[in-house]
Amino acid sequence: MRREDPSPDQPGSVPSQRAGQQAATRHRIVAAVADLVTEEHPATISVPAVARRAGVSVATVYRYFPNKEELLDAGAEIGSEKTMADFAGQVVTDDTIDELIARSFGELADHLPLVRNQQQSPAGRELRKRRRAMKRGLLIGAVRDRGLDPDDPATQRLLVLIELLASSNALLELHDQIEVPVDEAAAVVTWAVRVLLDATELDLARRSPFEHTVPEEGPR
């Protein structure tokens, strides 16, 4: 018999315990999605298969994730779940972008086997695309905090480069190939992002048209 989280109205359930059990159940479901991605393409993953792998009922899966899209989005959070939860609903400012990169790399480092698998499999790349969309929203907030227009071509180039530098690809290259420790890799990427931010601001300032003030004519 499956042991699942108690329903909100179950008599005698302690709120804090219930919340902990619900979080554990959600984590099992998300972990099941991540496991299945190593075997199947996301398009072929079914909710019953996720339920079986997680050891819960199909109804429990739907209680946490009303549809398959939300389930796959949650699977994409593996490797960035805690970071995204901590920064959700807030704008990443210029002062906190360092923390975002450090936290993101640290969490990815806790799931390196999964990250490596996602690099190699088409299914993993699908989930990485979903994770990329989540992080892009945070980065847009960071460049806006610097006073940069996200729609400007120079800012868009900047965003692409930051996404590349702060990606799981970059972490694996630095950690696995160049043998840079994770914390040092985060520091290197943070430095590069700062340099790119400053260079983009300088470029925009140089090509901004000078404002000419035409003095009003006085009385003749």
BALUM-759159 format. One record per residue (C-alpha): residue number from 1; x, y, z. Coordinates in nm, 4 decimals, padded with zeros to 6 digits. Example, Ala and Ser with C-alpha at 12.3 -4.5 7.8 and 13.67 -1.06 7.14 Angstrom:
2
{i=1 X=01.2300 Y=-00.4500 Z=00.7800}
{i=2 X=01.3670 Y=-00.1060 Z=00.7140}
END
This chain:
220
{i=1 X=00.0000 Y=00.0000 Z=00.0000}
{i=2 X=00.1373 Y=00.3399 Z=-00.0978}
{i=3 X=00.2152 Y=00.5879 Z=00.1770}
{i=4 X=00.1196 Y=00.9266 Z=00.0396}
{i=5 X=00.0881 Y=01.2698 Z=00.1905}
{i=6 X=-00.2257 Y=01.3244 Z=00.3998}
{i=7 X=-00.5013 Y=01.5336 Z=00.2508}
{i=8 X=-00.5422 Y=01.8867 Z=00.3900}
{i=9 X=-00.8548 Y=01.7890 Z=00.5837}
{i=10 X=-00.7219 Y=01.4668 Z=00.7369}
{i=11 X=-00.7967 Y=01.4679 Z=01.1113}
{i=12 X=-00.5001 Y=01.4882 Z=01.3420}
{i=13 X=-00.2474 Y=01.5973 Z=01.0814}
{i=14 X=-00.0001 Y=01.8559 Z=01.2054}
{i=15 X=00.0394 Y=02.1440 Z=00.9534}
{i=16 X=00.4201 Y=02.1444 Z=00.9590}
{i=17 X=00.4383 Y=01.7672 Z=00.9229}
{i=18 X=00.1816 Y=01.7743 Z=00.6455}
{i=19 X=00.3779 Y=02.0412 Z=00.4596}
{i=20 X=00.6947 Y=01.8362 Z=00.4921}
{i=21 X=00.5227 Y=01.5231 Z=00.3646}
{i=22 X=00.3727 Y=01.7130 Z=00.0737}
{i=23 X=00.7132 Y=01.8559 Z=-00.0181}
{i=24 X=00.8636 Y=01.5057 Z=-00.0035}
{i=25 X=00.5869 Y=01.3673 Z=-00.2246}
{i=26 X=00.6328 Y=01.6459 Z=-00.4775}
{i=27 X=01.0066 Y=01.5816 Z=-00.4810}
{i=28 X=00.9505 Y=01.2096 Z=-00.5459}
{i=29 X=00.7257 Y=01.2933 Z=-00.8404}
{i=30 X=00.9735 Y=01.5392 Z=-00.9900}
{i=31 X=01.2609 Y=01.2955 Z=-00.9355}
{i=32 X=01.0576 Y=01.0277 Z=-01.1144}
{i=33 X=01.0235 Y=01.2561 Z=-01.4162}
{i=34 X=01.3996 Y=01.3136 Z=-01.4165}
{i=35 X=01.4608 Y=00.9371 Z=-01.3989}
{i=36 X=01.2221 Y=00.8634 Z=-01.6846}
{i=37 X=01.3863 Y=01.1259 Z=-01.9030}
{i=38 X=01.6984 Y=00.9092 Z=-01.9045}
{i=39 X=01.4899 Y=00.6352 Z=-02.0678}
{i=40 X=01.2248 Y=00.8087 Z=-02.2755}
{i=41 X=01.1556 Y=01.1287 Z=-02.4672}
{i=42 X=00.9411 Y=01.3781 Z=-02.2738}
{i=43 X=00.6665 Y=01.3442 Z=-02.5355}
{i=44 X=00.6264 Y=00.9742 Z=-02.4553}
{i=45 X=00.6349 Y=01.0038 Z=-02.0763}
{i=46 X=00.2914 Y=00.9340 Z=-01.9289}
{i=47 X=00.1437 Y=01.0404 Z=-01.5973}
{i=48 X=00.0740 Y=00.6760 Z=-01.4961}
{i=49 X=00.4416 Y=00.5924 Z=-01.5620}
{i=50 X=00.5508 Y=00.8845 Z=-01.3427}
{i=51 X=00.3100 Y=00.7718 Z=-01.0694}
{i=52 X=00.4472 Y=00.4165 Z=-01.0766}
{i=53 X=00.8083 Y=00.5376 Z=-01.0614}
{i=54 X=00.7307 Y=00.7782 Z=-00.7749}
{i=55 X=00.5286 Y=00.5199 Z=-00.5815}
{i=56 X=00.2148 Y=00.7338 Z=-00.5686}
{i=57 X=-00.1264 Y=00.7239 Z=-00.7302}
{i=58 X=-00.2141 Y=00.8944 Z=-01.0557}
{i=59 X=-00.4572 Y=01.1126 Z=-00.8612}
{i=60 X=-00.1704 Y=01.2304 Z=-00.6390}
{i=61 X=00.0361 Y=01.3292 Z=-00.9411}
{i=62 X=-00.2543 Y=01.5352 Z=-01.0740}
{i=63 X=-00.3050 Y=01.6928 Z=-00.7318}
{i=64 X=00.0428 Y=01.8459 Z=-00.7579}
{i=65 X=00.0567 Y=01.8920 Z=-01.1350}
{i=66 X=-00.2801 Y=01.9505 Z=-01.3085}
{i=67 X=-00.1403 Y=01.8657 Z=-01.6520}
{i=68 X=00.1574 Y=01.7039 Z=-01.8194}
{i=69 X=00.3123 Y=02.0369 Z=-01.9221}
{i=70 X=00.3417 Y=02.1472 Z=-01.5604}
{i=71 X=00.4863 Y=01.8066 Z=-01.4760}
{i=72 X=00.7585 Y=01.8419 Z=-01.7392}
{i=73 X=00.8283 Y=02.1990 Z=-01.6307}
{i=74 X=00.8842 Y=02.0665 Z=-01.2788}
{i=75 X=01.1192 Y=01.8022 Z=-01.4181}
{i=76 X=01.3179 Y=02.0795 Z=-01.5812}
{i=77 X=01.3667 Y=02.2380 Z=-01.2386}
{i=78 X=01.5906 Y=01.9522 Z=-01.1221}
{i=79 X=01.9286 Y=02.1136 Z=-01.0779}
{i=80 X=01.7788 Y=02.4580 Z=-01.0196}
{i=81 X=01.4661 Y=02.3888 Z=-00.8123}
{i=82 X=01.5856 Y=02.5505 Z=-00.4886}
{i=83 X=01.7397 Y=02.8483 Z=-00.6661}
{i=84 X=01.4279 Y=02.9141 Z=-00.8712}
{i=85 X=01.2055 Y=02.8801 Z=-00.5632}
{i=86 X=01.4162 Y=03.1251 Z=-00.3626}
{i=87 X=01.4198 Y=03.3852 Z=-00.6406}
{i=88 X=01.0608 Y=03.3284 Z=-00.7607}
{i=89 X=00.8461 Y=03.6386 Z=-00.7600}
{i=90 X=01.1348 Y=03.8791 Z=-00.7113}
{i=91 X=01.3501 Y=04.0737 Z=-00.9513}
{i=92 X=01.7136 Y=03.9712 Z=-00.9626}
{i=93 X=01.8968 Y=04.2988 Z=-00.9128}
{i=94 X=02.2495 Y=04.3971 Z=-01.0047}
{i=95 X=02.3486 Y=04.3288 Z=-00.6438}
{i=96 X=02.2077 Y=03.9749 Z=-00.6386}
{i=97 X=02.3163 Y=03.8444 Z=-00.9798}
{i=98 X=02.6393 Y=03.7143 Z=-00.8188}
{i=99 X=02.4323 Y=03.5181 Z=-00.5691}
{i=100 X=02.2097 Y=03.3803 Z=-00.8453}
{i=101 X=02.5078 Y=03.2430 Z=-01.0390}
{i=102 X=02.6740 Y=03.0968 Z=-00.7287}
{i=103 X=02.3522 Y=02.9339 Z=-00.6070}
{i=104 X=02.2679 Y=02.8027 Z=-00.9531}
{i=105 X=02.6094 Y=02.6419 Z=-01.0017}
{i=106 X=02.6025 Y=02.4987 Z=-00.6506}
{i=107 X=02.2672 Y=02.3318 Z=-00.7070}
{i=108 X=02.3675 Y=02.1999 Z=-01.0490}
{i=109 X=02.6771 Y=02.0527 Z=-00.8855}
{i=110 X=02.4509 Y=01.8494 Z=-00.6554}
{i=111 X=02.2979 Y=01.6843 Z=-00.9644}
{i=112 X=02.6010 Y=01.6413 Z=-01.1897}
{i=113 X=02.5111 Y=01.2885 Z=-01.3104}
{i=114 X=02.1696 Y=01.4132 Z=-01.4225}
{i=115 X=02.3217 Y=01.7261 Z=-01.5781}
{i=116 X=02.5682 Y=01.5127 Z=-01.7747}
{i=117 X=02.2857 Y=01.2916 Z=-01.8964}
{i=118 X=02.0853 Y=01.5938 Z=-02.0075}
{i=119 X=02.3807 Y=01.7078 Z=-02.2155}
{i=120 X=02.3940 Y=01.3789 Z=-02.4021}
{i=121 X=02.0311 Y=01.2833 Z=-02.4585}
{i=122 X=01.7677 Y=01.4528 Z=-02.6782}
{i=123 X=01.5200 Y=01.4128 Z=-02.3929}
{i=124 X=01.7536 Y=01.5901 Z=-02.1538}
{i=125 X=01.8011 Y=01.8753 Z=-02.3988}
{i=126 X=01.4237 Y=01.9198 Z=-02.4093}
{i=127 X=01.4142 Y=01.9692 Z=-02.0342}
{i=128 X=01.7110 Y=02.2063 Z=-02.0485}
{i=129 X=01.5170 Y=02.4266 Z=-02.2899}
{i=130 X=01.2392 Y=02.4553 Z=-02.0342}
{i=131 X=01.4874 Y=02.5441 Z=-01.7584}
{i=132 X=01.6460 Y=02.8052 Z=-01.9860}
{i=133 X=01.3135 Y=02.9864 Z=-02.0274}
{i=134 X=01.2751 Y=03.0071 Z=-01.6492}
{i=135 X=01.6217 Y=03.1528 Z=-01.5943}
{i=136 X=01.5903 Y=03.4025 Z=-01.8784}
{i=137 X=01.3137 Y=03.5832 Z=-01.6937}
{i=138 X=01.5442 Y=03.6330 Z=-01.3958}
{i=139 X=01.8258 Y=03.7632 Z=-01.6158}
{i=140 X=01.5968 Y=04.0134 Z=-01.7860}
{i=141 X=01.5164 Y=04.1534 Z=-01.4426}
{i=142 X=01.8873 Y=04.1889 Z=-01.3704}
{i=143 X=01.9663 Y=04.3884 Z=-01.6863}
{i=144 X=01.6627 Y=04.6078 Z=-01.6306}
{i=145 X=01.7978 Y=04.6866 Z=-01.2861}
{i=146 X=02.1098 Y=04.8204 Z=-01.4607}
{i=147 X=01.8885 Y=05.0493 Z=-01.6686}
{i=148 X=01.9329 Y=04.8455 Z=-01.9890}
{i=149 X=01.6510 Y=04.7935 Z=-02.2383}
{i=150 X=01.5982 Y=04.4156 Z=-02.2863}
{i=151 X=01.4722 Y=04.4805 Z=-02.6407}
{i=152 X=01.7870 Y=04.6625 Z=-02.7508}
{i=153 X=02.0062 Y=04.4439 Z=-02.9791}
{i=154 X=02.3134 Y=04.5074 Z=-02.7622}
{i=155 X=02.1262 Y=04.3951 Z=-02.4500}
{i=156 X=01.9921 Y=04.0911 Z=-02.6303}
{i=157 X=02.3478 Y=03.9912 Z=-02.7249}
{i=158 X=02.4437 Y=04.0396 Z=-02.3608}
{i=159 X=02.1598 Y=03.8141 Z=-02.2427}
{i=160 X=02.2634 Y=03.5393 Z=-02.4837}
{i=161 X=02.6213 Y=03.5484 Z=-02.3558}
{i=162 X=02.5146 Y=03.5488 Z=-01.9915}
{i=163 X=02.2874 Y=03.2509 Z=-02.0563}
{i=164 X=02.5790 Y=03.0675 Z=-02.2158}
{i=165 X=02.8230 Y=03.1489 Z=-01.9367}
{i=166 X=02.5782 Y=03.0617 Z=-01.6578}
{i=167 X=02.4535 Y=02.7424 Z=-01.8228}
{i=168 X=02.4997 Y=02.3811 Z=-01.7207}
{i=169 X=02.7103 Y=02.3440 Z=-02.0389}
{i=170 X=02.9589 Y=02.5990 Z=-01.9054}
{i=171 X=02.9681 Y=02.4373 Z=-01.5626}
{i=172 X=03.0438 Y=02.0938 Z=-01.7082}
{i=173 X=03.3124 Y=02.2350 Z=-01.9374}
{i=174 X=03.4820 Y=02.4197 Z=-01.6518}
{i=175 X=03.4416 Y=02.1422 Z=-01.3950}
{i=176 X=03.4810 Y=01.8235 Z=-01.5988}
{i=177 X=03.7173 Y=01.9339 Z=-01.8742}
{i=178 X=03.9235 Y=02.2182 Z=-01.7283}
{i=179 X=03.8973 Y=02.0796 Z=-01.3714}
{i=180 X=03.7933 Y=02.4060 Z=-01.2083}
{i=181 X=03.6146 Y=02.3587 Z=-00.8719}
{i=182 X=03.2490 Y=02.4583 Z=-00.8746}
{i=183 X=03.2888 Y=02.7605 Z=-00.6464}
{i=184 X=03.5796 Y=02.8899 Z=-00.8563}
{i=185 X=03.3802 Y=02.8286 Z=-01.1737}
{i=186 X=03.0989 Y=03.0423 Z=-01.0325}
{i=187 X=03.3490 Y=03.3183 Z=-00.9474}
{i=188 X=03.4979 Y=03.3098 Z=-01.2984}
{i=189 X=03.1549 Y=03.3291 Z=-01.4603}
{i=190 X=03.0484 Y=03.6107 Z=-01.2279}
{i=191 X=03.3601 Y=03.8086 Z=-01.3226}
{i=192 X=03.2918 Y=03.7549 Z=-01.6941}
{i=193 X=02.9285 Y=03.8599 Z=-01.6562}
{i=194 X=03.0353 Y=04.1803 Z=-01.4776}
{i=195 X=03.2827 Y=04.2600 Z=-01.7561}
{i=196 X=03.0150 Y=04.2038 Z=-02.0196}
{i=197 X=02.7647 Y=04.4195 Z=-01.8324}
{i=198 X=03.0139 Y=04.7066 Z=-01.8078}
{i=199 X=03.1162 Y=04.6698 Z=-02.1742}
{i=200 X=02.7544 Y=04.6747 Z=-02.2906}
{i=201 X=02.6801 Y=04.9868 Z=-02.0878}
{i=202 X=02.9871 Y=05.1570 Z=-02.2342}
{i=203 X=02.8874 Y=05.0576 Z=-02.5871}
{i=204 X=02.5350 Y=05.1924 Z=-02.5407}
{i=205 X=02.6685 Y=05.5164 Z=-02.3947}
{i=206 X=02.9052 Y=05.5682 Z=-02.6892}
{i=207 X=02.6405 Y=05.5261 Z=-02.9548}
{i=208 X=02.3698 Y=05.7267 Z=-02.7785}
{i=209 X=02.3030 Y=06.0528 Z=-02.9620}
{i=210 X=02.4092 Y=06.3679 Z=-02.7847}
{i=211 X=02.1246 Y=06.5857 Z=-02.6734}
{i=212 X=02.1478 Y=06.9328 Z=-02.8135}
{i=213 X=01.9569 Y=07.2048 Z=-02.6398}
{i=214 X=01.8487 Y=07.4876 Z=-02.8662}
{i=215 X=01.8342 Y=07.8041 Z=-02.6591}
{i=216 X=01.5128 Y=07.9970 Z=-02.6766}
{i=217 X=01.5367 Y=08.3232 Z=-02.8626}
{i=218 X=01.5134 Y=08.6258 Z=-02.6434}
{i=219 X=01.3304 Y=08.9453 Z=-02.7304}
{i=220 X=01.4845 Y=09.1429 Z=-03.0138}
END
